[in-house]
Amino acid sequence: MQHRPIAALFVPVVGMGTSRTLDVPSRGQPLANQVTQSALDAGSTLIDSSPMYGRAEAVVGKALGDRRGETLIATKVWTEDDEEAERQIDASLA
């Protein structure tokens, strides 16, 4: 996997989106784990998520397991309200 420097980060040219991939019910967690581990094994260590993606953030958190330190996770908020933005950020970091 090729990587590019961005500021102090070394980012893979291909990341994994989680909107449709990891917004799955609990019974889909084993497959989500496999997909995530395969992406990491291929060098795709940038994961994009958002509270707007349903269960994706919780699922990716579980799927990463002990490999969390290998990843860069990009998230975003979807609100114009400052307090709601802080709540979404806190939830993403949990």
N, C-alpha and C positions, 0 to 999 in steps of 0.2 A: 504494500500500500504506500503510495506516495504521500508525503506530508509537506505542508507549507508553513513557514513561520508567519505568525500574526502576533505582533507585539511580542510579549514574552512567552507566547504559546507556540507549540509545534502541532499543527492541526492536520488531520487526514483530509485528503481531497474528497473523500466520500464519507458521509455520515449516515446515521440511521434515523429516519423519522418515525415517530411513534403514534401518530394520529390514528391511523387505521391498523397499523401493525400490532400495537400493544394495548389498544382499548378493548380488552377482552374480559369476559366473566372469569370468576375464580377457576372454573374448570379448564380455562385456556392457559393457565399459568405455566404448566409443564412445556407446552409448545412455545410460549413466549420466552421461557428460559433458554430453550434450544436456539431460537432465532437470535436472541441477544448474545449468547455465547459464541455462535457462529460468526456474527458480525465482529465481535471482539477478536476472535481467532484470526479473522481476515485482515485485521488492522484498522477496522472502522470503529474508532474509539470516541467519535463525536456523536452524541445522542441528543436529538432535538425533541423536546416535549413541551407540554403546556397544561395548565388546569382545564383548558378548553377541550382537551382530548379525553374526556371521561376518566376512566380508570388508568390510563396509560402511565401516569407518573408513579402511582403505587405499584403497578405491575413491573415497570422497569426497575424500581428500587429493589424489589424482591429478586428479579431476574439477574441483576448485577452481582448479588451475593458478595463474596469476598473480593471481587474484581473491581469494586467501585473506584479504587484508587487509580485504575488504569484509564478512566474515562473523563471526558469533558462533557458536561451536560448543559445544554442551552435550554432555557425556558423563557416564558414570556407571560405577561399579564394581559387581561382583557377587561379593562375598566377605565373610566375617567375619574373615579373616586379614589382619593389618596388612601383612605383607610382600607378600602377593599383591595387595593393594589398591595398594601402591606400584608394583608391577610393571605392573599394568593402567594406572595413570595414566601411567607412563613410556612405555608402548607407545602410549597414545593421543596423547601429545605428540610422538611420533617422526614 
